[in-house]
Amino acid sequence: MVTSLDLIRAECDLCDKCALCQTRTNLVFGVGNENASLMFVGEAPGEQEDKTGIPFVGPAGKLFDKYLSVVGIDRQEVYIANILKCRPPHNRDPEQNEQEACIGWLRDQVRTISPRMIVCLGRIAAMKLISPDFRITADHGKWITRGQTEMCAVYHPSALLRDESKRDDMLRDMMSIAEKLRLYKEQQK
């Protein structure tokens, strides 16, 4: 059965709104439960993601998976995507024009999945989705409500690979996310 996400992905695969489409190996559209209550959004694919077409499978993704496991969130029950669907060269930060070229695809994903919660992985995703002046060090783990959706941001797993001192904050934030998800599921029963 072809889903709305399959159709969006097929259109996205033909996208040429920025130059990144010329250098990618694979489109990294997103993966997971198409009816997820919880959606994680990162900034852009890295080298391993570009090779596989799957978000968060490199070293940062492996660390992210450990956090999911520790707090009892099954990766298969959530949806994981990035703002950019193509890898920036040398894993550099996504440029503003690239984010603008790609944000429509993410909006289509969010509209189709209709998650109850969106968690931004890192400052770039938080600045794009929550607030342009978002400060990840000061504001991580703080929930805001937009319409029917609750949003927060946590450190990007790659930042935790560079600075292990942030790992305890990440664990607390992930525990809060898991608890919020658990409470939401209980309400739905």
Backbone bond lengths (Angstrom), bond angles and torsions (degrees), N, CA, C in turn:
res aa  C-N    CA-C-N  psi(-1)  N-CA   C-N-CA  omega(-1)  CA-C   N-CA-C  phi
1 M - - - 1.445 - - 1.531 109.52 -
2 V 1.302 117.41 127.51 1.459 122.87 178.57 1.527 108.39 -84.15
3 T 1.341 115.86 127.53 1.461 120.55 -179.54 1.522 110.56 -100.73
4 S 1.303 115.64 170.71 1.462 120.52 175.63 1.517 110.69 -59.09
5 L 1.332 117.32 -38.84 1.466 119.72 178.29 1.524 111.36 -63.65
6 D 1.330 117.50 -36.14 1.466 120.47 176.85 1.527 110.39 -61.93
7 L 1.326 116.72 -41.06 1.464 120.55 179.31 1.521 111.32 -67.28
8 I 1.331 116.69 -41.80 1.463 120.59 178.23 1.527 109.60 -63.58
9 R 1.326 115.81 -42.54 1.466 120.02 179.20 1.535 110.84 -61.51
10 A 1.312 117.24 -42.40 1.462 120.65 179.97 1.530 110.65 -61.75
11 E 1.330 116.56 -41.40 1.471 120.19 176.77 1.524 110.56 -66.53
12 C 1.326 116.94 -43.01 1.459 122.28 -179.54 1.530 110.83 -61.81
13 D 1.320 116.38 -35.84 1.462 121.07 -179.66 1.535 111.72 -62.28
14 L 1.330 116.96 -23.53 1.467 121.84 179.45 1.525 112.34 -93.84
15 C 1.324 117.40 -1.12 1.460 122.40 -174.15 1.528 111.52 -61.73
16 D 1.321 114.81 135.60 1.467 120.92 173.70 1.532 110.66 -135.79
17 K 1.351 115.54 34.76 1.466 121.06 -176.81 1.529 113.13 -73.16
18 C 1.347 117.32 -17.82 1.459 120.56 174.56 1.528 108.44 -142.91
19 A 1.317 116.64 171.94 1.465 121.28 -174.31 1.526 113.76 -73.62
20 L 1.323 118.36 -13.27 1.466 119.65 -177.14 1.525 112.86 -62.47
21 C 1.334 116.76 -25.71 1.474 119.36 179.67 1.527 111.58 -62.78
22 Q 1.334 116.56 -23.46 1.467 120.85 -177.54 1.523 112.91 -79.81
23 T 1.335 116.99 -20.44 1.465 119.65 -175.38 1.524 113.40 -111.43
24 R 1.314 118.03 -4.39 1.460 119.29 -178.09 1.524 111.23 -75.27
25 T 1.321 115.03 153.69 1.459 121.49 171.12 1.525 108.48 -89.72
26 N 1.332 115.35 -46.63 1.458 121.85 179.65 1.518 110.36 -137.75
27 L 1.293 115.79 147.56 1.455 121.93 167.75 1.526 107.20 -68.45
28 V 1.330 116.99 135.45 1.466 120.88 177.12 1.528 105.79 -115.23
29 F 1.308 115.54 84.34 1.466 122.36 -170.90 1.524 112.39 -77.10
30 G 1.310 117.11 -51.68 1.458 122.21 -176.47 1.511 108.85 152.54
31 V 1.345 115.50 159.36 1.462 120.16 -179.88 1.515 110.34 -144.05
32 G 1.303 114.69 157.82 1.454 119.76 172.67 1.508 113.74 126.88
33 N 1.314 113.41 -162.49 1.454 122.61 -177.51 1.525 110.17 -74.22
34 E 1.301 116.72 119.62 1.464 121.60 -178.07 1.523 112.69 -72.46
35 N 1.322 117.13 -7.74 1.461 122.22 175.26 1.526 110.65 -117.37
36 A 1.307 117.05 28.19 1.464 122.51 -173.93 1.524 111.99 -64.70
37 S 1.316 114.68 141.69 1.461 121.09 171.44 1.522 110.63 -81.33
38 L 1.328 116.16 -22.38 1.462 122.73 -176.31 1.519 109.98 -124.88
39 M 1.330 114.88 129.08 1.458 121.29 178.97 1.523 108.56 -125.36
40 F 1.321 116.54 132.55 1.459 122.86 174.24 1.525 108.26 -104.69
41 V 1.335 116.05 136.03 1.465 120.97 -179.01 1.523 109.39 -128.55
42 G 1.319 116.14 119.10 1.461 122.36 175.05 1.519 110.26 -97.60
43 E 1.317 115.99 -166.50 1.459 119.74 -176.01 1.529 113.14 -94.28
44 A 1.341 117.02 -50.33 1.471 119.90 -174.84 1.525 109.72 -164.72
45 P 1.317 116.74 157.00 1.465 119.79 177.32 1.524 111.43 -67.64
46 G 1.321 115.42 150.40 1.452 122.15 171.41 1.519 110.13 -102.45
47 E 1.317 116.19 -166.89 1.461 121.43 -175.28 1.528 112.49 -60.51
48 Q 1.344 117.46 -48.72 1.464 120.48 -178.29 1.525 111.68 -66.85
49 E 1.324 115.79 -36.02 1.468 120.19 178.31 1.527 110.58 -66.34
50 D 1.327 116.45 -39.75 1.463 121.13 177.92 1.528 110.61 -63.87
51 K 1.324 116.25 -36.19 1.470 120.18 179.44 1.527 111.88 -69.71
52 T 1.340 116.42 -38.79 1.466 120.26 -173.24 1.526 114.33 -98.10
53 G 1.340 116.94 -23.07 1.461 120.44 -174.43 1.528 112.92 79.62
54 I 1.339 117.47 12.63 1.467 122.73 -177.12 1.530 108.94 -121.43
55 P 1.342 118.04 130.03 1.463 118.98 179.91 1.526 113.10 -71.90
56 F 1.328 114.05 146.53 1.466 122.57 173.48 1.526 112.96 57.38
57 V 1.347 115.93 59.15 1.463 120.81 175.25 1.525 112.31 -121.05
58 G 1.327 117.71 -7.57 1.462 121.73 177.76 1.515 110.72 -80.86
59 P 1.325 117.60 -162.26 1.471 120.97 -179.44 1.534 113.14 -56.23
60 A 1.323 118.10 -42.89 1.473 120.38 177.75 1.529 110.48 -65.46
61 G 1.315 116.90 -37.66 1.461 120.90 178.17 1.514 112.67 -65.33
62 K 1.326 116.11 -38.16 1.476 119.87 177.65 1.528 110.36 -64.54
63 L 1.338 117.06 -39.82 1.466 119.99 176.61 1.526 110.32 -66.54
64 F 1.324 116.65 -41.95 1.468 121.51 177.21 1.533 110.22 -58.04
65 D 1.327 116.85 -44.25 1.472 121.14 178.03 1.531 111.71 -59.14
66 K 1.334 117.06 -37.31 1.467 120.43 178.19 1.526 110.35 -63.75
67 Y 1.325 116.90 -42.93 1.471 119.52 177.92 1.524 110.78 -63.09
68 L 1.327 116.92 -44.10 1.462 119.64 177.46 1.524 110.46 -56.69
69 S 1.313 116.43 -46.74 1.456 121.49 -178.20 1.525 111.64 -62.97
70 V 1.327 117.00 -45.67 1.468 121.23 -177.24 1.524 111.47 -60.57
71 V 1.345 117.03 -37.54 1.470 119.59 -177.70 1.530 112.39 -93.38
72 G 1.335 117.13 1.83 1.460 120.35 174.18 1.514 115.70 81.62
73 I 1.313 116.80 27.02 1.471 120.27 175.26 1.521 107.67 -102.25
74 D 1.323 116.32 124.32 1.456 122.79 178.81 1.525 108.60 -81.82
75 R 1.332 117.38 122.78 1.467 121.12 -179.54 1.531 111.38 -55.90
76 Q 1.325 117.32 -29.60 1.464 121.04 -178.51 1.530 112.70 -72.69
77 E 1.331 117.66 -17.83 1.464 119.58 -178.24 1.528 112.71 -91.82
78 V 1.335 117.76 -10.80 1.464 121.78 -179.49 1.527 109.48 -107.33
79 Y 1.332 115.54 172.67 1.467 119.98 173.49 1.519 107.27 -118.11
80 I 1.330 116.55 137.09 1.460 122.16 -177.03 1.524 109.07 -125.36
81 A 1.326 115.36 127.86 1.465 121.16 179.84 1.531 108.71 -145.13
82 N 1.302 115.41 178.21 1.461 123.43 174.57 1.523 108.90 -128.88
83 I 1.318 116.26 162.93 1.462 119.74 172.87 1.525 108.50 -64.56
84 L 1.335 116.95 -53.40 1.460 121.16 177.71 1.523 109.61 -86.66
85 K 1.297 115.73 144.21 1.464 120.85 179.77 1.534 111.53 -103.15
86 C 1.326 116.61 -4.96 1.457 122.66 178.46 1.527 108.98 -126.40
87 R 1.313 116.41 148.79 1.470 121.63 -176.25 1.525 111.89 -75.91
88 P 1.325 116.83 128.04 1.470 119.50 170.21 1.530 109.48 -71.28
89 P 1.317 117.74 146.68 1.474 119.86 -179.77 1.529 111.75 -56.30
90 H 1.334 115.68 137.67 1.466 123.05 175.99 1.528 112.51 56.35
91 N 1.330 116.85 25.55 1.476 122.56 178.50 1.531 112.81 58.29
92 R 1.316 117.60 28.09 1.460 119.96 177.62 1.522 109.71 -66.93
93 D 1.343 116.26 162.70 1.461 120.52 177.03 1.526 109.99 -60.46
94 P 1.323 117.36 142.92 1.462 119.83 176.41 1.530 110.76 -62.57
95 E 1.318 115.76 135.56 1.466 120.44 177.02 1.527 109.19 -77.88
96 Q 1.309 115.50 157.16 1.466 121.11 -176.85 1.529 111.47 -57.23
97 N 1.349 117.21 -43.82 1.471 119.83 -179.00 1.527 111.44 -64.77
98 E 1.325 117.62 -32.49 1.458 121.57 177.22 1.527 110.28 -70.02
99 Q 1.327 116.12 -41.53 1.461 119.74 177.45 1.529 110.30 -62.05
100 E 1.302 116.72 -43.46 1.470 120.61 179.82 1.527 111.03 -64.99
101 A 1.324 116.98 -38.04 1.466 120.74 179.40 1.525 111.46 -65.34
102 C 1.332 116.98 -31.01 1.464 121.24 -172.70 1.531 114.59 -101.37
103 I 1.311 118.47 -18.32 1.470 120.26 -170.43 1.537 112.32 -60.96
104 G 1.313 117.16 -29.86 1.465 120.03 178.27 1.519 112.89 -60.62
105 W 1.337 116.40 -35.58 1.471 119.88 178.71 1.523 110.06 -66.41
106 L 1.335 115.97 -42.09 1.463 119.34 178.03 1.526 110.52 -64.86
107 R 1.313 117.25 -41.98 1.475 119.84 178.21 1.524 110.47 -60.00
108 D 1.330 116.91 -40.37 1.473 119.97 177.17 1.527 110.95 -62.95
109 Q 1.339 116.74 -40.65 1.464 120.19 177.90 1.527 110.31 -62.22
110 V 1.329 116.41 -47.53 1.465 120.46 -178.64 1.525 110.23 -61.94
111 R 1.316 116.80 -44.18 1.471 120.74 -179.89 1.532 110.56 -61.39
112 T 1.310 117.19 -40.13 1.468 121.57 -178.22 1.527 111.80 -72.50
113 I 1.321 116.88 -44.26 1.470 121.30 -177.76 1.522 110.78 -76.25
114 S 1.315 116.25 -37.28 1.467 122.87 -178.47 1.532 112.70 54.16
115 P 1.348 116.62 56.18 1.457 118.71 -178.86 1.523 111.86 -69.76
116 R 1.297 116.24 152.12 1.470 121.88 176.35 1.523 110.28 -78.49
117 M 1.349 115.85 -29.87 1.458 122.19 -178.75 1.521 110.04 -133.54
118 I 1.347 115.46 139.43 1.456 121.95 173.37 1.511 107.18 -123.99
119 V 1.321 116.38 127.10 1.457 121.93 177.42 1.526 107.91 -114.65
120 C 1.319 115.28 119.22 1.461 121.75 176.92 1.520 108.71 -81.62
121 L 1.313 115.62 130.52 1.456 121.31 177.09 1.524 107.89 -97.09
122 G 1.333 116.03 96.50 1.453 121.14 177.48 1.512 114.82 101.28
123 R 1.319 114.83 166.13 1.460 122.00 -174.02 1.522 113.31 -68.03
124 I 1.321 118.06 -36.03 1.464 119.03 -176.88 1.521 110.72 -65.50
125 A 1.315 116.76 -45.70 1.472 119.54 177.09 1.524 110.05 -63.70
126 A 1.329 117.45 -40.78 1.468 120.67 -179.95 1.524 111.30 -65.21
127 M 1.326 117.16 -39.98 1.465 120.31 178.98 1.528 111.32 -66.40
128 K 1.310 116.59 -31.48 1.469 120.21 -179.94 1.530 111.32 -80.80
129 L 1.330 117.92 -39.51 1.457 120.60 -172.57 1.528 114.80 -98.88
130 I 1.316 117.76 -29.79 1.464 120.23 -176.16 1.526 111.10 -102.03
131 S 1.339 117.62 -58.40 1.461 121.39 -177.13 1.522 109.71 -164.15
132 P 1.333 117.67 135.86 1.472 120.21 -179.96 1.532 113.42 -60.36
133 D 1.329 117.43 -22.48 1.462 119.60 179.86 1.534 112.20 -103.73
134 F 1.328 116.90 21.98 1.462 121.91 179.75 1.526 109.59 -61.58
135 R 1.319 116.31 134.76 1.463 122.98 177.97 1.519 107.43 -116.44
136 I 1.302 116.64 108.45 1.460 120.70 -172.72 1.534 112.01 -62.47
137 T 1.321 118.13 -37.98 1.465 119.94 -178.52 1.528 111.28 -66.06
138 A 1.328 116.70 -38.51 1.468 120.89 -177.89 1.524 112.95 -87.22
139 D 1.336 117.26 -31.06 1.466 120.42 -167.97 1.530 115.17 -110.63
140 H 1.333 118.04 -0.90 1.472 118.50 -178.62 1.524 109.59 -58.94
141 G 1.331 115.09 143.57 1.465 120.99 176.21 1.515 115.66 80.03
142 K 1.328 118.23 -4.39 1.469 121.31 179.73 1.527 109.10 -88.76
143 W 1.314 116.04 126.60 1.464 121.68 -177.33 1.520 111.05 -88.32
144 I 1.328 115.55 140.91 1.461 122.38 170.46 1.523 106.97 -128.76
145 T 1.313 116.76 159.85 1.463 120.69 178.67 1.512 108.89 -115.73
146 R 1.330 115.56 131.14 1.459 122.77 174.15 1.519 106.75 -125.16
147 G 1.331 116.62 106.90 1.458 119.77 -176.50 1.514 109.66 61.97
148 Q 1.325 116.31 -122.28 1.465 121.89 179.53 1.528 112.75 -95.06
149 T 1.331 116.58 4.43 1.463 120.65 -173.32 1.521 111.29 -111.68
150 E 1.321 115.81 133.07 1.458 120.99 173.34 1.524 107.77 -97.11
151 M 1.338 115.05 138.41 1.460 120.39 -175.82 1.518 111.07 -132.25
152 C 1.311 115.04 147.67 1.460 121.02 170.31 1.520 107.33 -152.70
153 A 1.309 115.16 175.34 1.464 120.59 176.55 1.524 108.76 -132.30
154 V 1.306 114.55 148.99 1.459 122.73 175.29 1.522 107.38 -128.39
155 Y 1.308 116.15 169.46 1.461 119.35 176.08 1.524 110.40 -61.05
156 H 1.323 115.59 145.03 1.458 119.43 173.40 1.524 107.62 -69.91
157 P 1.317 117.97 137.26 1.470 119.36 -179.44 1.529 113.44 -54.82
158 S 1.329 118.49 -31.46 1.475 119.44 178.66 1.526 110.89 -65.90
159 A 1.335 118.01 -31.13 1.470 120.70 176.45 1.525 110.00 -65.86
160 L 1.330 116.88 -33.55 1.460 121.12 179.63 1.525 111.47 -71.71
161 L 1.328 116.80 -26.24 1.463 120.29 175.42 1.524 110.60 -70.51
162 R 1.328 116.18 -32.51 1.469 121.43 179.64 1.525 112.72 -84.79
163 D 1.332 117.09 -30.75 1.469 121.41 -174.80 1.530 109.50 -137.55
164 E 1.308 115.66 93.90 1.465 121.22 -176.39 1.517 112.97 -66.81
165 S 1.329 118.26 -16.52 1.470 120.33 -179.45 1.530 112.23 -65.84
166 K 1.324 117.84 -16.82 1.468 122.20 179.93 1.532 112.66 -87.82
167 R 1.305 117.34 -5.32 1.469 120.71 -173.20 1.533 113.16 -66.58
168 D 1.318 118.41 -35.44 1.469 119.78 177.83 1.521 111.10 -66.08
169 D 1.342 116.96 -40.87 1.466 120.77 175.83 1.523 110.15 -59.96
170 M 1.321 116.42 -42.90 1.466 120.74 179.31 1.523 110.70 -61.79
171 L 1.315 116.72 -42.59 1.465 119.79 -179.99 1.529 110.34 -62.36
172 R 1.319 117.56 -45.25 1.472 120.43 178.01 1.528 110.90 -60.86
173 D 1.326 116.55 -43.82 1.468 119.84 179.45 1.526 111.21 -63.64
174 M 1.326 117.01 -42.27 1.460 120.50 -179.93 1.524 111.06 -67.34
175 M 1.319 117.77 -34.71 1.463 120.55 176.25 1.528 110.10 -65.25
176 S 1.313 117.32 -39.02 1.466 121.65 177.13 1.527 110.92 -64.03
177 I 1.311 116.22 -41.64 1.469 121.38 178.48 1.529 109.91 -62.99
178 A 1.325 116.64 -45.92 1.471 121.10 179.96 1.523 110.77 -61.63
179 E 1.320 117.41 -40.40 1.463 120.99 179.70 1.529 110.59 -66.97
180 K 1.317 117.01 -42.74 1.471 120.79 178.34 1.529 110.25 -62.55
181 L 1.309 117.06 -40.56 1.463 121.25 177.90 1.530 110.13 -64.88
182 R 1.323 117.41 -43.44 1.474 121.67 179.11 1.530 110.52 -60.29
183 L 1.325 117.11 -45.92 1.465 121.03 179.69 1.525 111.23 -63.45
184 Y 1.312 116.49 -40.21 1.465 119.98 178.44 1.534 110.76 -62.68
185 K 1.319 116.90 -44.20 1.468 120.29 179.24 1.522 111.45 -62.45
186 E 1.330 116.76 -39.17 1.467 120.34 178.31 1.518 110.59 -63.05
187 Q 1.308 117.72 -39.73 1.459 122.11 179.31 1.526 111.62 -64.37
188 Q 1.323 116.25 -29.62 1.465 121.73 -176.49 1.515 112.82 -79.88
189 K 1.348 117.16 -13.73 1.474 120.34 -177.22 1.512 111.03 -74.21
